[in-house]
């Protein structure tokens, strides 16, 4: 993967210098980082181009995948390799030895940041890193947060990285229902990058949305109002704490992309168009904390933002006054968390998962899903299904599996291994997520392990350590869906838990096993074997 380093100054369309309105950036503050994520074609490069070409007096350092795609004025970009090129303004490139963004990015990306800061005579106000379409923003953010010992940590704030994810509203529903892996999408991964190629498109989409601090639902000019409304509703349900914006051509408020920036001009623009204080526009956040949805009787089938101002020209506002209510806004996407402190019987759980209803549609239709639990649904093969999971859009979390066999080369490792449950669209998987903290010898050993992170230790003890006997071993699964029967889902999962008699046998087997061995193994890669590959 080729990363190109560039430095430029950014500007806002209004011509009002944002540098005069910085809320936290100053000479005494280290520049912060924005990670710009999203699929290939979602508009990352266009958004980055907007940041670079806006006029705000901020000095922005940038790491991009391909500077040619940004296609900005060469006079804006500075080259450390050739100081005389472009009249002294230029580009510096760094070739990573391995293109797998999810596996080998860490040290080289930190080195790239160091190179970026070294090439600039003046300190940056902010740094933007454009991620590849298959990158996991949380993994990259973790790289920065763990880079405190790297020299670049003295030049750039690695602890407060902001994640911005772009979503293509015109293809969101199709991507959500895709069977594809990243390697099956044209130009998504480099040749030989097996790590990235194996990632499922739907899984990537969900994780990129869930990891974001700000979500830009882009390309609304290429989408219709129903698809845009649905994309907005689903991303809100996946990440209720993020700020969500609609956008055309990657245009989003600069103060929402770059940490610490505040523009009075943007505040004025928010209030000029629509007299309704709850109306959301391209410059308004749609967070849960300050919802801007409308509850009146005007049209809810064409947009998530309706507006009563007849003079309003904002294309993101709906000015239709029909009375249709068949939209994602009314579909009622909600969530709940299933928790238990008893392990699952693997065979009973597999019986449930093997009957998990797989959607047959090629594009997500939240409104149609809202009617699924009103009765039986006919599947593609003609079978009628009445399954409580049929209206679930997304489910994820940690689960605790009981070993099937404690003897010989059995699966005793399941006692020590946390399993990660992840379902999105048509894909389902349960994979190893490492050891439970409870596999260590008591709380004191956990505290010693986390001596440099006391806040994390306190969080684990408060939220994850559910029993003194088994520590943080638990079931903790979040379900997001439409008009689902929560009671039936809970009952279905409860039936998979070990009974009291089975728990007594579990304790006896565990005690016998501890007396005969010290190492319980490292755990397997997945709950499912190749023969049950429906869920890989």
C-alpha positions in Angstrom: 0.0 0.0 0.0 1.4 3.4 -1.0 1.0 6.2 1.5 1.8 9.7 0.4 2.5 12.5 2.9 1.5 16.0 2.2 1.0 19.3 4.0 -1.2 22.1 3.1 -3.5 24.8 4.5 -7.2 24.3 4.7 -10.0 26.9 4.2 -13.7 27.2 4.8 -16.1 28.1 1.9 -17.4 31.1 3.7 -13.9 32.7 3.7 -14.0 33.2 7.5 -10.6 32.0 9.0 -11.3 29.1 11.3 -7.9 29.7 12.9 -9.4 32.7 14.8 -12.1 30.4 16.2 -10.1 27.4 17.5 -11.5 26.1 20.7 -8.6 23.9 21.8 -5.8 24.2 19.2 -2.9 26.5 20.1 0.9 26.6 20.1 0.9 24.8 23.5 -1.3 21.9 22.2 0.0 19.0 20.1 -1.9 18.5 16.9 -4.6 15.8 16.9 -5.4 13.1 14.3 -8.5 12.4 12.3 -8.9 8.9 10.8 -10.9 9.2 7.6 -12.5 5.8 6.9 -15.1 4.2 4.6 -15.4 1.9 1.7 -13.8 2.4 -1.7 -16.1 4.9 -3.5 -17.7 6.3 -0.3 -16.2 9.7 -0.9 -13.1 9.7 1.4 -10.9 11.3 -1.2 -13.4 13.9 -2.2 -13.9 14.8 1.5 -10.1 15.0 2.0 -9.9 17.2 -1.1 -12.5 19.5 0.4 -10.5 19.7 3.6 -7.4 20.6 1.7 -9.0 23.2 -0.6 -11.1 25.0 2.0 -9.6 28.2 3.2 -9.3 28.5 6.9 -5.7 29.2 7.7 -5.1 25.8 9.4 -1.9 23.9 8.5 -3.1 20.3 7.9 -0.7 17.3 7.6 -2.1 14.5 5.5 -1.4 10.8 4.9 -3.2 9.5 1.8 -3.4 6.3 -0.2 -2.9 7.9 -3.6 -2.1 11.6 -4.0 -3.1 11.4 -7.7 -6.6 10.6 -6.7 -6.9 13.7 -4.5 -6.1 15.8 -7.6 -5.5 19.0 -5.7 -3.5 22.0 -6.9 0.1 21.0 -6.8 1.0 24.4 -5.3 -0.8 23.3 -2.1 1.4 20.2 -1.6 4.9 20.0 -0.3 7.5 17.4 -1.3 10.3 16.4 1.1 12.1 14.3 -1.6 12.4 17.2 -4.0 12.3 20.7 -2.4 12.6 22.4 -5.8 9.6 20.7 -7.3 6.4 22.7 -7.8 8.3 25.9 -6.9 9.2 24.6 -3.5 5.8 23.0 -2.7 5.8 19.1 -2.9 4.8 15.6 -1.9 6.7 12.9 0.1 5.9 9.2 -0.4 6.4 6.2 1.9 6.0 2.6 0.7 4.8 0.2 3.3 6.5 -3.2 3.1 3.2 -5.0 3.6 -0.1 -3.7 2.3 -2.3 -5.4 4.9 -3.9 -2.5 6.8 -5.2 -4.7 9.5 -2.0 -6.6 10.3 1.2 -4.6 9.6 0.3 -1.0 9.7 1.4 -0.1 13.3 5.1 0.8 13.4 5.3 2.0 9.8 2.3 4.3 10.2 3.9 5.8 13.3 7.1 6.2 11.3 5.1 7.9 8.5 3.7 10.4 11.0 7.2 11.1 12.2 8.4 11.7 8.6 5.4 14.0 8.1 6.2 16.1 11.0 9.9 16.2 10.2 9.3 17.5 6.7 7.4 20.6 7.9 9.2 23.7 9.1 6.1 24.7 11.1 4.0 22.5 13.4 0.7 21.2 12.1 -2.7 22.3 13.5 -4.1 18.9 12.7 -3.3 15.6 10.9 -5.7 13.6 8.7 -5.0 10.0 7.8 -7.0 8.6 4.9 -7.5 4.9 5.6 -7.9 2.2 3.0 -11.4 0.9 2.3 -10.8 -2.3 4.2 -9.0 -0.8 7.2 -10.4 -1.2 10.7 -10.4 2.3 12.2 -10.3 0.9 15.8 -7.2 -1.1 15.1 -5.4 2.0 13.7 -6.6 4.1 16.6 -5.3 1.4 19.0 -1.9 1.7 17.2 -1.8 5.4 18.0 -3.0 5.0 21.5 -0.3 2.4 22.2 2.4 4.5 20.5 3.3 6.6 23.6 6.9 5.3 23.5 7.4 6.4 19.8 9.3 9.7 19.2 6.3 11.0 17.2 4.2 11.1 20.4 6.1 14.2 21.4 5.0 16.0 18.3 1.4 14.6 17.8 -1.4 13.8 20.2 -1.9 10.1 19.7 -4.4 9.7 22.6 -7.4 11.6 21.3 -7.7 10.3 17.7 -11.0 11.1 16.0 -12.6 8.5 13.7 -14.8 9.8 10.8 -16.5 7.2 8.7 -18.1 7.9 5.3 -21.0 5.8 4.1 -22.4 5.8 0.5 -26.1 6.2 1.0 -26.8 4.9 -2.5 -25.2 1.5 -1.9 -25.6 1.1 1.9 -28.5 -1.3 1.7 -26.9 -3.4 -1.0 -23.6 -3.6 0.9 -25.4 -4.6 4.0 -27.0 -7.6 2.3 -23.9 -8.6 0.3 -22.5 -12.1 0.4 -19.1 -10.8 -0.8 -15.8 -10.7 1.0 -13.5 -7.7 0.3 -11.3 -9.8 -2.0 -14.3 -10.4 -4.3 -14.7 -6.6 -4.8 -12.7 -5.1 -7.6 -9.7 -3.1 -6.6 -10.5 -3.3 -2.9 -7.4 -5.1 -1.8 -3.8 -5.5 -3.1 -2.8 -8.8 -4.7 -1.5 -11.2 -2.0 -3.2 -9.3 0.8 -5.1 -12.4 2.2 -5.8 -10.8 5.5 -7.9 -8.0 4.1 -9.3 -10.2 1.2 -11.1 -12.5 3.7 -13.0 -9.8 5.5 -16.8 -9.8 4.9 -18.2 -6.6 3.3 -21.1 -6.4 5.7 -18.9 -7.0 8.7 -16.5 -4.3 7.6 -19.4 -1.9 7.0 -20.8 -2.5 10.5 -17.4 -2.2 12.2 -16.5 1.0 10.4 -19.8 2.6 11.4 -19.6 1.4 15.0 -16.1 2.7 15.5 -16.9 6.2 14.3 -17.1 9.5 16.3 -18.7 11.2 13.3 -20.5 9.5 10.4 -21.0 11.2 7.1 -23.9 9.6 5.1 -22.6 10.8 1.7 -23.8 10.8 -2.0 -27.4 11.7 -1.1 -27.5 13.3 -4.6 -27.0 9.8 -6.1 -29.5 8.2 -3.7 -33.2 8.5 -3.3 -34.8 9.8 -0.1 -36.0 6.3 1.1 -32.5 4.8 0.8 -30.9 7.9 2.5 -33.5 7.8 5.3 -32.8 4.1 5.8 -29.1 4.5 5.9 -29.4 7.3 8.4 -31.7 5.3 10.6 -29.5 2.2 10.5 -26.2 4.0 11.2 -27.9 5.7 14.2 -29.0 2.4 15.6 -25.5 0.9 15.1 -23.8 3.9 16.7 -26.2 6.0 18.8 -23.4 8.1 20.3 -21.9 9.3 17.0 -22.7 12.5 15.2 -24.4 11.8 11.9 -24.5 14.1 8.9 -26.0 13.9 5.4 -23.7 15.1 2.6 -23.3 15.6 -1.1 -19.8 15.4 -2.7 -18.2 14.7 0.7 -19.0 18.2 2.1 -19.2 18.2 5.9 -18.6 20.8 8.5 -14.9 21.2 9.0 -15.4 21.6 12.7 -16.9 18.1 12.9 -14.0 16.5 10.9 -11.2 18.2 12.8 -11.0 18.1 16.6 -11.1 21.4 18.3 -12.3 23.5 15.4 -15.4 25.8 15.9 -16.8 28.1 13.2 -19.3 30.8 14.0 -20.1 30.9 10.2 -21.2 27.3 10.4 -23.4 28.1 13.4 -25.1 30.9 11.5 -25.6 28.6 8.5 -27.4 26.1 10.7 -30.0 28.6 11.7 -30.6 30.5 8.5 -32.5 27.9 6.5 -35.2 26.4 8.6 -37.2 28.0 11.4 -37.9 24.6 13.1 -35.3 24.2 15.8 -35.5 20.4 15.4 -34.8 20.5 11.7 -31.5 18.7 10.7 -29.5 20.0 7.7 -26.2 19.2 6.2 -24.5 21.1 9.0 -26.5 19.6 11.9 -25.7 16.7 14.0 -28.3 14.0 14.5 -27.0 12.5 17.7 -29.2 10.7 20.2 -28.4 13.4 22.7 -30.0 16.1 20.6 -32.4 14.5 18.2 -33.6 16.6 15.3 -36.2 14.2 13.9 -39.7 15.6 13.2 -42.8 14.1 14.8 -45.5 16.1 12.9 -47.8 14.6 10.3 -45.8 15.7 7.2 -44.1 13.4 4.8 -41.8 10.9 6.4 -41.2 8.7 3.3 -38.7 10.8 1.5 -36.3 12.2 4.0 -35.1 12.2 7.6 -35.3 16.0 7.6 -38.5 17.8 6.8 -38.8 21.6 6.8 -41.7 24.0 7.0 -39.8 27.1 5.7 -41.0 27.7 2.1 -37.9 29.8 1.4 -35.5 27.1 2.4 -33.2 26.0 -0.4 -31.3 23.3 1.5 -31.5 20.1 -0.7 -31.2 17.9 2.4 -34.5 19.2 3.7 -37.8 17.6 2.7 -40.4 20.1 1.5 -43.0 17.5 0.4 -46.3 17.5 2.4 -47.8 14.2 1.4 -48.9 11.9 4.3 -47.0 8.7 3.5 -45.5 7.1 6.6 -43.7 4.1 5.1 -40.1 5.0 5.9 -37.2 3.7 7.9 -37.9 6.5 10.4 -41.1 4.7 11.5 -39.7 1.2 11.3 -38.8 1.3 15.0 -35.2 0.1 15.1 -34.4 -0.7 18.7 -31.9 -2.7 20.7 -31.5 -4.8 23.8 -28.6 -6.6 25.6 -28.8 -10.2 26.6 -26.7 -11.0 29.6 -26.0 -14.2 31.6 -23.3 -15.6 33.9 -23.7 -19.2 32.8 -22.0 -20.8 29.8 -23.8 -21.9 26.6 -24.1 -25.6 25.8 -22.4 -25.6 22.4 -24.6 -28.2 20.8 -27.8 -26.5 21.8 -26.5 -23.1 20.6 -25.4 -24.6 17.3 -28.9 -26.0 16.8 -30.2 -22.4 17.2 -27.6 -20.9 14.9 -28.0 -23.5 12.2 -31.7 -22.4 11.9 -30.9 -18.7 11.9 -33.0 -17.2 9.0 -30.8 -15.9 6.2 -32.4 -13.0 4.3 -32.9 -13.6 0.6 -33.2 -10.0 -0.6 -30.2 -8.3 -2.2 -31.0 -5.0 -0.7 -31.9 -4.1 2.9 -35.5 -3.2 3.4 -36.1 -2.1 7.0 -39.8 -1.3 6.4 -40.4 -4.9 5.1 -38.5 -6.3 8.1 -40.9 -4.5 10.5 -43.7 -6.8 9.4 -41.8 -10.1 9.7 -42.8 -10.9 13.3 -46.4 -10.4 12.5 -46.5 -14.0 11.2 -44.7 -16.6 9.2 -42.3 -15.4 6.5 -41.8 -17.4 3.3 -38.1 -18.0 2.5 -36.5 -18.4 -0.9 -36.9 -22.2 -0.9 -40.6 -21.9 -0.1 -40.2 -22.8 3.6 -42.3 -20.8 6.0 -40.2 -19.5 8.9 -41.4 -18.2 12.2 -38.1 -17.4 13.9 -37.6 -14.7 16.6 -34.2 -13.7 15.0 -35.7 -12.9 11.6 -36.0 -9.2 12.4 -32.5 -8.8 13.7 -30.3 -6.5 11.7 -27.1 -6.8 13.8 -26.0 -8.7 16.8 -22.6 -8.8 18.5 -20.8 -9.4 21.8 -18.9 -11.9 23.9 -20.1 -15.4 24.8 -18.9 -18.1 27.1 -18.9 -21.7 25.7 -18.8 -24.8 27.8 -16.3 -27.5 26.6 -17.8 -30.6 25.0 -15.0 -32.7 26.2 -12.6 -32.3 29.1 -10.5 -35.3 28.3 -7.5 -35.9 26.1 -7.4 -33.6 23.1 -10.8 -32.1 23.8 -11.9 -28.5 23.7 -11.0 -27.6 27.3 -9.7 -24.3 25.9 -13.2 -23.0 25.7 -13.2 -22.5 29.5 -10.4 -20.0 29.2 -11.4 -18.4 25.8 -13.8 -15.6 25.2 -15.7 -16.0 21.9 -16.8 -13.0 19.8 -20.3 -13.3 18.3 -20.8 -11.1 15.2 -23.8 -11.1 12.9 -24.7 -8.5 10.2 -26.9 -8.9 7.2 -26.4 -12.4 5.8 -23.2 -13.2 7.7 -22.7 -14.8 11.0 -19.5 -15.8 12.8 -18.3 -16.8 16.3 -14.5 -16.6 16.6 -11.9 -16.6 19.3 -11.4 -13.2 21.0 -8.5 -14.2 23.4 -8.5 -15.2 27.0 -11.0 -14.1 29.6 -9.4 -11.9 32.3 -10.7 -14.5 34.7 -8.2 -17.0 33.3 -5.5 -15.1 35.4 -5.0 -16.0 39.0 -7.4 -13.7 40.7 -8.0 -9.9 40.7 -4.6 -9.0 41.9 -2.9 -10.6 38.9 -5.3 -8.7 36.6 -4.4 -5.5 38.5 -0.7 -6.1 38.0 -1.2 -6.8 34.3 -3.0 -3.5 34.0 -0.9 -1.5 36.4 -0.3 1.2 33.6 -4.0 1.3 32.9 -5.8 1.7 36.3 -9.0 3.1 34.6 -9.3 0.0 32.5 -8.9 -2.2 35.6 -11.6 -0.3 37.4 -13.9 -0.6 34.4 -13.4 -4.4 34.1 -14.1 -4.9 37.8 -17.2 -2.7 37.6 -18.8 -3.9 34.4 -17.2 -7.2 33.3 -16.4 -9.1 36.5 -19.8 -10.7 37.0 -19.0 -13.5 39.5 -16.3 -14.2 42.0 -16.2 -17.8 40.9 -15.7 -17.3 37.1 -14.6 -13.6 36.9 -15.6 -11.9 33.6 -16.8 -15.1 31.9 -20.3 -14.2 30.7 -22.8 -13.8 27.9 -23.1 -10.2 26.8 -24.8 -9.9 23.4 -26.4 -6.8 21.9 -29.3 -7.3 19.4 -30.4 -4.5 17.0 -33.5 -5.1 15.0 -37.0 -4.1 13.9 -40.2 -5.2 15.6 -38.6 -8.2 17.1 -39.9 -10.3 20.0 -37.4 -9.8 22.7 -39.1 -12.3 25.1 -38.8 -15.1 22.5 -35.2 -14.3 21.8 -34.3 -14.3 25.4 -36.1 -17.6 26.0 -34.4 -19.2 23.0 -30.9 -18.2 24.3 -31.8 -19.2 27.9 -32.5 -22.7 26.7 -28.9 -22.9 25.4 -27.5 -22.1 28.9 -26.2 -25.0 31.1 -28.7 -26.3 33.6 -27.9 -26.4 37.3 -27.0 -30.1 37.0 -24.8 -29.3 34.0 -23.1 -26.5 35.9 -22.3 -28.9 38.7 -20.7 -31.3 36.2 -18.8 -28.3 34.7 -17.3 -27.5 38.1 -16.3 -31.1 38.7 -14.7 -31.4 35.3 -12.9 -28.1 35.7 -11.5 -29.2 39.1 -10.3 -32.5 37.8 -8.7 -30.8 34.8 -6.8 -28.3 36.9 -5.4 -31.2 39.0 -4.0 -32.9 35.9 -2.7 -30.0 33.8 -1.5 -26.4 34.1 -2.0 -25.3 30.5 -5.6 -25.3 29.2 -4.6 -24.5 25.6 -4.7 -21.4 23.5 -8.2 -21.8 21.9 -9.4 -22.4 18.4 -10.1 -19.9 15.7 -13.8 -20.4 15.4 -16.8 -22.2 16.9 -17.6 -23.6 13.5 -15.7 -26.2 11.6 -15.4 -26.2 7.8 -18.3 -28.7 7.7 -20.6 -26.0 9.3 -19.1 -23.2 7.1 -22.5 -21.4 6.8 -21.3 -19.2 9.6 -17.6 -18.6 8.7 
